Amino acid sequence: MPLLEWLSFCVELTTKGKVKRILFDYFILLCLFVGFLYLFICSLSVMGSAFQLLGGKDAGQSLSNTELFDNPVAGLVLGILATVLLQSSSTTTSIVITMAAADLLTVDQAIYMVMGANIGTSVTNTIVALGQIKNRDQFELAFAGATVHDMFNFLTVCILLPLEAATHYLRALSAKIVESWHLETDTSQKKDFLKKLTKPLTNSIVQIDKKPIENIAQGKIKASEARLLKYYCKTETAMAYGDDCGSDAGVNITTVNTTAISSTITTMAPATTPGTTLESHTITTTFNESLSNATMNITCAKDVKIPCDYLFHGTSLSESAVGAILLVSSLVVMCISLIFMVKILTRLLHGRVAESVKKFVNYEFPGKAKYFSGYIAILVGAGFTILVQSSSVFTSAITPLVGMGIINLERMYPLTLGANIGTTVTGILAGLASSNIEKAMQVAMAHLFFNITGILIWYVLPPMRKPPIQAAVFLGETTKKYRWFALAYVIFCFFLIPLAIFGLSLAGWQVLVGVGIPILVLIAAIIILRVLQRKVPDHLPEKLRTWKFLPLPLRSLEPVDKALKALFKALCHCRLPSTDTNTDINTYYCEQPRGEYTVRPEEAENKRVWTESAV
């Protein structure tokens, strides 16, 4: 159908118009979109490297405190914080699986941390949604599309964390499955399908050695001794002569018994450098009357380390400074790429073409088969995530499409569930490459069944799909009215609240329960009352049918919004525009020498008029 509509659209054009449309409106714009998408993905990779430079050592050090992980809540929170700092759930789960295989973590401790990693990975596409903050309508949809991933993870953890702590359901299930398999370690597993495309660019900017983070987590080295910026990238074999064939070259030359005759002897000497093969040494001896006058010429193959070649190699800046530079730069590139991607897609997908794409992406099977449409989306999400080996990259790439209205929230939800399934493949590959394969695979399978159980709870029954979707819609509506709320959401949900919960858990389970239970009861009461207000308001007392019985600060963000506007006014000497949609003209009164800056609703958000009038 889309193809027929496109062809019928082209029939009305002249031959020159058709060529121009095909070459420019479609082919060139499509190439530009692919180029900006490539930059977008690379910027996500560089941003991850920046976070590792800024917080990788701290994340590794926090993971080294294994005695804290006996507390399920502490293990969960550390998994969240480590993933937010590393900007990669794959890295966190790989480290956790490696530590479990090395008997530094128990399976129970590793499962709690993997749950936290599942939550922490969703922060990336939430940050990406901020790129559409300029357009309120797009920002509402994009933020809802990003946070539906958060809501699923939060709700799943709220159920499975206490269930796992009480019954050890995931540990027992994964143990039974792994015991039924006959596994062998396979260190040849590759986990960088997408990186083969992005490495040429990202490796020319920065290269990170993740091994020190694992060593810090395992207690092998101190954080102060670790260096994350790579210095040597590869080794090459070169010929060396005489004294250069020393033990520092990784060559162990065996003793050769000689006789008092001129001879040439070739011997094989094992190389001590790991990963190298036997070295061949040709030893030529020439003797005079006494053995003491013998001369020996030795040639050998020697492994030489080659320094890396990237932008920040050998820099005098600290790793934190490099991380800060990369973070700012990657965010700028990500936002610019996102803006151009949205503009190109808006140019490509308009009119009948846009409608056809929407119908295709959000297609529902007819009749009773409609129930299975979402499961196809789950498979698609899992497949793409396995292909790119990153749920963050996949969900971040489709979040702008939700903001543009190309993908609806009901379709975005199963796609993110599939991404959760697909990202567990990285942990499985890491488990297959571990020395203690049974224990490593048990943790990896627990991660898989954590996500499968979440899907069984929050997707199989259609009514159970509503809580995460409706929660995401509510967050999207809130960000549309108060755009600062998006940044506050990221800071509170992924930093401040986890840190507060972690602090309470360290004080003891009595303190955690004493503070946590009343808060959970209050949240449950608010949710129940809100549902009753929407479903059966007539059954409630008149006072409880709305929230007006509460003081304004407890039922609205308006006081906070006014306080922030007052703060911005004091800082930039401007009066921010009113959020009242009935206002004809939103005026920015700035201390400018010439006049008054006004924005008229009919001119859209991108056009502004400077009115020549005195302030």
N, C-alpha and C positions, 0 to 999 in steps of 0.2 A: 504493500500500500504506500509507504513513504516513497519508494522508487517511482511509482506511477505518478504520484502527485508532483514529484520533482521534475519528471519528464514533461508533464502537462504544463508546469510552470515555465519551462524553457521553450515550449513551442511558441509562446507569444512573443519571444524575442527574435531579433534579426540574427543572422549568422555571426556578425561581429559581436553582438551583445551576448550570444551564447558562449563564444570563445572567451570573452572577457569575464563572464560569470564563472565559467569553469576554472580558468587560470587564476583569477584573482579572488573572486568571492568565495571560492571553495578551496582550491588546491593551495594557493599561497597562504591563505588564512589558516588552513589546516596545518601547514608546515610551521607557521608561527606558533600555533597552539601547542604543537608537539615540542617545539623548542622551549617555550616558556614552562611547559609541564616538566621538561627535563631539568630546567633551572630550579623549578619548585622542589622537585625531589632531591636534587643535589643540595639545595639550601636546608632541607630537613636533615640530611646527613651531616652537613657541616654544623648545624645547630646542635645535633646530638654530640658531635665531637667537642663543641664548645662547652656544653654542660658537663661532659666528662672531665675536661680540663679544670672547670670551676669546682665541681663537686665529686669527681670520681674517687679521689683519695678518701674524702669524708665518707662516701658511700661504702667503699671497701672497708674502712675502719669500723663503721657501724655494723657491717656484716660479720666482722671478726669477733664481736662480743656475743659469742654463741650462747652464753649463759642466760642472756635476756630472752632467747627465743622459746624458752620453756613456757612463757606466758603467750597464749595464742594471740591476744590483742597486740602485744608488743611486736611479735613476729609479723603480723599483718601490717602494722603501721610502718615498720622498717622496710618491708617490701614495697609499700607505696612510696616512701621517701626516696629509697634507692632508685626506683624506676623513674621518678620525676627528675632526680639529679642526673641520671644516666640517659634519660630520654629514650629508653629502649627496654621494653619488657623482655625482649629476646636476650639481651645482655644480662639482665638480672636473673632470669630463669636459668640461663646457661651457667652463671656463677653459682647459683644455689644448687643446681644439679651436680656441678663439679665438687662443691663442698660436701654434698651428701655422699657422693661416690668416694670421697676421701675420708669418710667417717667423722667429719667435722660438724655435721648436722645430722640429727635423726630425721627419719622420714616425716614424722609429725611436724617438726620444726620447719622443714622445707616446704611442706604443704601450706602452712600458714603464710609463709613468705611469698609463695607463688600466687596465693589469693590476692595479696597486696599488690604484686606486680600486675595482676589483671586489672586492678583499679587504676594504678599509676599510668598505664599505657594510654588511657583515654584522654590525658591532659593535652596531648599534641594536637589532635584535631579540634579541641576546644580553643586552643591558642590560634589555630588556623582560621577559625570562624571570626576572630577579631578583625581579619582582613576585610570583611564586608561591613564594618561598623558604620561606614558613611551613609549607606542606604538603610533606613530603618526597617523596611519591609524585608529586604534580603537578609539583613542581620538577624531578624527574628527567626526566619526559617533556618538559616545556617546554624545559629546557636542551638535551636531545638534539635536539628539533625546531628550536631556534635554531642550534645548532652544526653541524647537517648542511649548512647553507648555507656555514659557514666551511670545513668539510672539503672540500667540492666545490671551492671557490675555491682553497684551499691546494694541493690535489692537482693541479688544472689548471695553476696557475702553476708548480709544480715540474716539470711536463713541458714546457709551452709557452715558459717564459722561456728556458731554454737552447736549445730548438729555434729560437726566433725569433732569438736572438743569433747562432746558427750559420748559419741558412739564410735568415732574413728572409722566412719563409713568409707571415706575415700581411700584411706590407708589399707583397709581390709580388701576392698574391691580391686585396687591396683595390684596388691600382692597376689591375689588369686590369679589374675590375668597373667602377670609376669611369670609366675611359677609354672604356668601351663605352656610357656614358650621355652625353646632351647636357643638361647641367645649367645652370640659371639661378638666380641668387640670388633668394630670396623672403623678404623681411624681415617679411612679415605672419604668419609662422608663430606660432601660439599654443601655449604650453607650460604652462598653468596651469588645467587642467580642474578638479581638485579644489580648488585655491586659491580658486576663485570661491565655494565654499561655506564655506571656513574663514577667508578674509580678513576678513569683517566682525568676527570675534572677535579674531583674531591681530593685525590691523592696529590695533585699539583698544588693544593692549598695547604693541607695539613694531613698528617698521618699519626694516628694514635695507636700506642701499644697497650692493648687491654690486659695483657698478662700481669703487669704489676698490680692492677686492681684485684685480680684473682689472688695474687700472692699476699697482698695486704689482708684480704678477707680470710685467707688461710693462716695468717700469722707468720708467714715466712719472712717478710720484710716489714720495716716500719714505713709509715706513710711519708715521713720526712726524707727517706732514702729513695723513694720511688720517682721515676721519671716516665711521664706518659708520652711525651713527644718522642717519636722514633728518631734515632740517630743513624743506625745501620738498617738497611732494608733488605740486602741480599748478600750472598757470598759468591765469589768466583774463584775458580781454580787457576793458579799461576805457577810457573816453574821457578824454583828457588835453588840456590847453589851454596855449597859450603856451609858456613856458620848460620846462614839463614834457615837451614832445615833444622831448627831447634824445636824443643817441646812446646814453645809458645805458638808454633804453627799448627799444633795438634798432630804432630808426626812423631811416632815412637820408632826410632831406628834400631833394629836389632843388631846385636854384636855379630860380627863376621869373623870366623876363624880363617886365617890366611896361612899360606905356606910361602916359603921363600922362592917364589917363582913369579914371573910377570903374568898377571891374569886379569881378566875382567869378570866380575861376579855380579849377577842381578838377583836381588832379594826382594821379597814382598814384606812390607812392614805395615802392621795395622795402624789406622789413623785413630787418634783418641777423640777427634771432634765428632760429636754425635751427628749421625745422618750422612757421613761420608763413607766412601768405599775404601778398600785396601789400596795403599799407595805403592807404586813401583819405584824402587830406588836403584839406580845403576851406580855401582861402586867400582871404580877403577883403581887398582893398586899397582905401583911400580916399585920393585925392591932392588936395593943394592946389596952389598955384602951382609949388612946387618938389618934386622927388622926395625931398629930405631930410626933408620934413615928412610923409611918408607914414606911415600906421599900418597894421600888419598883424595880423590876428587869425588864429591857427592852431589848429585842432582836429585831433586824431589819435587813432587807436586804439592803445593801449599794452598790452603783455603785462605782467601783474602776477603775481609769484610768491606763492602762497598757502602759508603754513606748515602743516605736518602737525598732526594732532590725535590724539595717542595718549598713553598713560599716562606714558611716560618722555620725552616731547618737552620739550626745553629744560631738562632736569634738570641740576643742578649736580654730580651724581655722575659719576665717570669711566666710560668705556665698559666697563672691566673690572669695576667694581663693579656696573653694571647687568647685565652678563652673568652674574655670580655670583648675583645675586638671581633673575634669570630661570631660571637652571639649577636652583637649589634649588626654586623654586616649581613649575617644570614637572615636575620629578621627583616632587614630592609629588602634584600633580594627576594625573600619569600613573599612579602607584601606586594612588591612591584610585579612579580610573576603572577601572583593571584589576581591583581587588578587587571592585568592584560589578558589573562586567561578568561576572566569573566566578560570583559569587553569583546573578545574575539568570539566567545560562545554566544554572546548576545547578538553579534552580527551574523553569525552562521545560523543560529537557531531562532528564527523569527517567523511569525505568520504560520502558514500551514506546515512548514518544515518543523517548527518547534512543537506544534500540536502532535505531529506524527511521531516525533522522538519521544515525547511524553507518553503517548499511548503505548509505544513499544516498550519503554523502560518500566512503566508501571502497569504493564498488561496483566490482567487477571484471567485465568482460565474460565470458560463458561460453565454454568450449572454447578453441580456438586464438586467438580474438579477445581473450583476456585480456592478451596481449602488448601490445595497443594502448591499454589502459586508462590507463597512465601518460602516454601522449602526449596524450590528451584533457586530463589534468590540467596538462600543460605549456602547452597552448593556453589553458586557463582562467587559469593563473597569469600568462601573458603578457598576456592580455586585460585582467585586472583591474589589472595594473601600468601598462599603457598608459592605462587610464582614469584612475587616480589619479596617474600620472606620478611614481611613487616606489616602488621595490622595498622600501625600508625600511618604509614605511607598510603595504604589503600583507603582508609577512612578519611584521611586528610585530603586526598585527591578528589573524592566524591562529595565532600562537604560543600564546596562552592556550588555544585550542581543542585544541592538541596536549597541553597539560598536563592538560586535563580528560578526555582520552581520546576526544574526538569525532573528531579526525583522527589517524590512525595515522602512524607515522614513514615507512612506505613510501609513503604518499600525500603527506606533507609534502615529501618529497624532490623529486618532479617539479614540485610547485607552486613551490618555490624556484627550480628550473631555469627555469621559465617566467618567473618574476619577473626573473631575470638577463637573459633575452631582451627582456622588455618595457622594462627600464630603458634599453636602448640606443636606444630611440626618441627620448629626450630629446637625446642626442648627435646623432642624425640631424637633428632639427629645428634644433639649434644650427648644424650644418653647412650646412643649406639657407639659413640666414640670414646666413652669412659672406660676406665680400667675395671671399676666395680659396676659392671653393666646392669646387674639385677637391681641394685639399689637405685642407680640413676634412672633406669627405665620405670621403676615404681613411682618416682616423683613425677616424671614426665607424663605417665598415664594418669596419675592423680590430677594433674593440671588439665588434661583432656576431659576427664569425666567430671571435673568441676564445671566446665563450660557446658558439657552435654546435659548435666543435671539442671543447670540454670535454664537451658532451652526447654527442657521438659516442664519446668515450673512456670516460666514466664512466656511461653510461646505456643505450646501444643494446644491448650484450651484457649479459644479466641477471647473470652472475657479476661483472661489473665494477661493478655497483651496490653490492656488499657493502662494499668498503673505506670509502667515506664514511659509509654508514649504520652500520656496526659501530664506526667511530671515534666517531661521535656517541653511540651507545649506551654505549660505554665512558666517555665524558665525563659522560653523564647519571648513570650508576651511581656514578661518583666523587663528583659533587656531592651525590648523595643521602646518602652517608656523611660527606662533609666539605663542608658547605655553604659554607665560606669559599673553597673551591677555585674557585667560579664567579667571584668577584671577582679572585682571583689569575690566573685564565685570561685575563680581559679585560686586566688590567694587563700581563701578560707578553707575550701574543700580539699585542696591538695597540699597545703602547708600548715596553716595555723591549727585547724581542727585535728589533723593527724598528730601534730606535735603535742597538743593538749591531751589527747587520748593516751599518747605514749607516756607523758609525764604522770598521768593518773595511774597508768598500769604499773609504772615503776614504784609508785607509793604503796602498792599492794592491791590485791583483788578486792579487799574490803572497801577501800577508798573508791576504786573504779566502779564497783557495784553501787555503792552509796550515792555517787554522783550520777552515774550513767542510767540507773533504773528510773529515777524521777524524770530525767530528760526524755527517755524513750516513751514513758507513759504520757508525758505532755504532748510529744509529737504524735503519738497514736491517737490521743483525744482530739487534737486539731484536725487530723486527717478524717477521722470518723465524723466529726461535726461538719466538716466541709462537704463530705459526701452526702450527709443528711440534708444540708442546706440546699444542695443541688437536686437531689432526688425526691425527697418528701418534706419540703419545708413546712407544709401544713401540720405535720405531726410534732413539730417543735414549738416550744413556747415562743411567743412573739419576740421576746427579747433576744433569743438565740438564732433567729432567722437571718440575721446579718451580724457583722462583726463590729457594729457601731457601739456596742456596749463596752468595748475596750478603748483605752486611751489611744489617740492617733499614733504615737510612736510604736505601739504594740501591734497595729494592724495595717500600717502603711509605711512605705519607704520615703514618703514625701518630706518628712522632717529631715531625714538624712540628705535627700536631694537638695533641699534648700540650704543646708549647712555647707554642702560641697560647693554649691554655686556661690555662696558668700565667700568661701575660701578662694575660689578661682577669681572672683571679682577683686579680692584684695591683692591677689598675686599678679594679675594681668591688667587690672584697672578697666575691666570690661563687665558689662551686664550681660550674662548669658541669656539666650532666647528662652521664652516661656515654652513649656511643653503643652500648653493649652492649644488644642487643634483649632479652636474657634477664633484664635487671634489672627487678624488679617495680615499683619506684618510682624515678623519676628525681628527685632532690631538689636544690633550689637552696638552699645554706646561705648566707644573706646576713646581714650584720651589721645585723639589725633588732632593735628593742627588744622585740618581742613573740613571735617564734616562727620557725617553719620553713615555707618555701614549698614545697609538694609538687605534683607532677603525676602523676596516676594514669593508666596506659595505657588503662583501660577508659572514661575520661571524654573521650577524644579530645583533640586538641591544643588545641582552643579553650576547654576548661573547665579551670579550676584551682581547687584547694582550699587554703585557708589553715588550717594546723593550729596550734591554740593550744598551743604547747609552747615551752619555753625553749630557746634555742640553746646 
